[in-house]
Amino acid sequence: MSDYRCEGTEEIIGTAEDPLVEAHQLVAGAFDRKLPLKLIGGLAVRELCAAFPPRLRRDQDIDLACLSKSRGAVVAYLVEAGCEPDRRFNSLNGDRQMYFTTPAGRPLDVMVDRLTMCHTLDFRPSFNVLPLTLDVADLLLTKLQIVEMNEKDARDIFQLLSAFSLGPATASEPAISQTRLAKVLGSDWGWWRTVTGNLEKLPGLAASNPRLVPKNANHDPLEVARELRAVAESAPKSLQWKVRAKLGERVRWYELPEEVAH
């Protein structure tokens, strides 16, 4: 398995060629203006797990999230910051997703209110927990909801589980919110099935590729994964969850997302 970095990328960390530098500037500028704009995806993991070796590509896209109630102000801010909007795409899809090109020429996707992939995560309830990224629990869910999980997704999961423990989440002490996880997993059997299935894969992935686990981990990621599994099992289940559970895997419980053409 690869080490998730292109040859020679170590030398660009922290420079203008590093996509996180541009992404951080955008979300930090929005935070200063009290605009709801947050990092998601692999760059958000890098932002939160700065002590761990980064997963880095020179051509890495920037993925952000915003709230629909401030969408107009976010668009105006990004344009002022030098981002070029795809006006046709945004006019057709702007209620759920917007597309820009940054001043450095990088693709920039902005998800509005929700991230829809194999499952749909409404990130509005915990959007304001952290200043520059989605809440840790939500960021972890965006990775654990991927049915066809690849190496980069697994690495991001291990980094988050190595950096954060379960507990109440605050801006000063980020954590993986048990309350948030229980709410999402207890209300939707499909979410529960995919997340628990991926958690069960982690010991095998760590055994086959030990480099997935950061050497200077703050927490044992497999132990945190076991605790997450216990949260999923004990979470109060909605009536909808129980009805869907009776069908089980006889009916597909996830979507296979397709790339949206820009």
N, C-alpha and C positions, 0 to 999 in steps of 0.2 A: 504494500500500500504506500501511497505517496505521503510526503510530509506536508502537503497542502500549500506549499510555497513555490513560486516560480524561481528558477535559478537567478541569483543575483538580487532578489527582492530585499534581502536584509539591509542593503545599503540605502534603500529609499525610505525606510521607516522614519517618520517624523519630518520628511521633506515634502516639497510641493507635489512630488510624484506619488506620494502616499494618499490614497483615496480618503483615509480617515481624517487627514488634516482638513481637506475641503469640507467633508461632511460635518466635522466638529464645528468648523467656523459657521456653517449654515444654521445648525441647531442652537449653538451658543448665542448667535445673533438674534435668533427668534426668541430664545428665553429672555434675553435682555429686554426685548420689546413686549414681553408677556404674551407671545403668540404660541398657540399650541402646535408645536412641530417637534417630533421626536424621531430619533434613530431607531430603526428596526433591522433585522437581518444580521449578517455576519459582522458588519461594522459596529452594530450596537453591542455585540458580544465582546469585540475588541475594546470598546469604550469602557465596559464594565469590568473586563478581565485583563486590564492593562499589564499586570505582572506576568502573564503567561505568554509564551511564544505566539505571535500572531499568525492567523491564516490570512495570507496576503496575496493579491494579484494586482498587477499594474492596471489592468483594464476592469477592475471590479466596479459594478454598478453601485449607486447609492440608493438605499431604500429608506423612505421616511414615512411617518404617519401623522395625520392631522385630524381635526374634528370638523365636521361639516358646518357647524355654526360659525366657524372662523375661516372657512375656505377662501372667501374673497380676500381677506386680509393676508392669508398665507400666500396666495398667488401674487398679490401685489408686492409682498416682501421678497419672494424668490426672484421676481422680475427685476426689482430694484437691486438685488444682489448679483445680477448679471446672468441669471438662468433664462434660457430661451424656451418658452412653452411650445408644445405641440398643440396648436390651437384647435385643429380639427379633432384630434383624439380627445382633448380635454372637453370640448363642447359636447361630444357624444357620450363620454364616460366619466365626466368630472364629478358626478355624484358619488362615485365609488373609487375612482383611481385617476390620477393625473400624471402626465409625463412631461419632463423638461430635459434640457441638456445644460449641464453646468458650464461655468466659464472655462473650465479646464477641458471641456469636451466629453465629460462623463455622462452616461445615461442616469437620469434621476427619476425614480418612481415615487409617487406620494399616494399612499393608501388613505382613504377617507372613512373614518369610523370603524371599519372592519377590514380584516385580512381574510380573504377567501381563497383557500387552497384545497387540501383534502377535506378540511372542515372549515367552518366560518368562525373566526374569533372576533367578537365585538369587544374592542379594546377601550371603549368609552368609560366603563365603570372604574378602571384603575389607571386611566391615562395620566393623571396628575401626580402620581406617587413619586416619580423620579424626574429630575429637571431636563435631562437630555435624551433619555431612552425610554422605551416602554418599560413598564414594571417588570421585574425579574421573572415573576411567575408567568406573565403573558409572553415574554420573550422566550422562555423555556417552552411554553405551549406551542408557539409558532414552529418550533423545531420538532417537538414530540408528536405533532399531528401529521407529520409527513409519512405516508404509508411506504413509499419507496425511498427510504432513507439512504443517503449516500455518505461518503466519507466526511465531507465538510460539515454536513449536518450533525453527524455523530461527534465530531471534534468539538463543535460548538456546544453540544449538550454536555459533554464531559467537562468542558471549561466552566460552564455555568454551575454544574453540580459540584465542581471542585472549589469554586469561589464562594458559594453561598449555601447557607443552611436553611432549614425550614424555620419560619417564625413570622412575627408581625413585620410588615414591610413599611419602612419610612424612608424619607429622603436622606436622612443622616445615617441610617443603618439599613441598607438594602438587604432584603431576604426573599426567600421563596414563600410567598403567602399561602399558608394552608387553606385559609378561608377562600381565597380566590380560586385555587385549584379545585377545592371541593365543590364550589358553586358551578364551575364549568363542567367538571366530570360527572357530577351528580345529576345534572339536568339533561344530558344527552348521552345515550348509550354508545353511539358511534364514536364520539370523542373519547369516552372511557375505554372502549375496546382498542382503539388505535394507540392511545397513550400507554395503557398498561402493556400492550403487546411490545411496544418499543422499549419500555423499561425492562422487560424481560430479556431483551436482546443485549443489553449493555454488558453483562458479565462476559458473554462470549466475545463481544467486540473488543473488550479490554484485554482478554486473554490472547486473542489472535493478533492484536496490534497494541502493545503496551504504550506506544508513543501517543496514543489518543489521550492518555491521562497525564496532565501536567506534573512535572517532577516536584514542583514547589506548591502542591495543592494545599489549600487551607482546610479542606474537608475530604474525607474518603468519598468519592463520587458514587461508588457502588452502595455504600451505606445510606447516603442521601437518597439514592434511587429506591432502595428498599423502604425507606420512610415515605417516599412519595407513593409507592405502591400501597402502603397501608392507608394513606390518606384517601386514595382512590376507592379502596374497599369499604372504608368506614363512612364515606361521604353519604349524607342522606340522599336517597334516590327519588326523583320526581316520578309522577304517574306516567308521564311520557317515556321516561327512561325504562320503567318496568314493562310497559307495553312493547316497546321496541326490543327489549332484551329477549322476549319470548320468540321473536323471529330469528334472533341470533345471526349467524353468518350465512344463513340461507339466502338472505338478501344483502346486497352490497351496502355497506354502511359509510362509504367515503366516496369522494370524487377524485378523479385524476385530472388535476388542473392542466390547462394548455397555456402556452405562452401567448400573451395578447400582442398582436402586431401593432407597431407604432408607425 
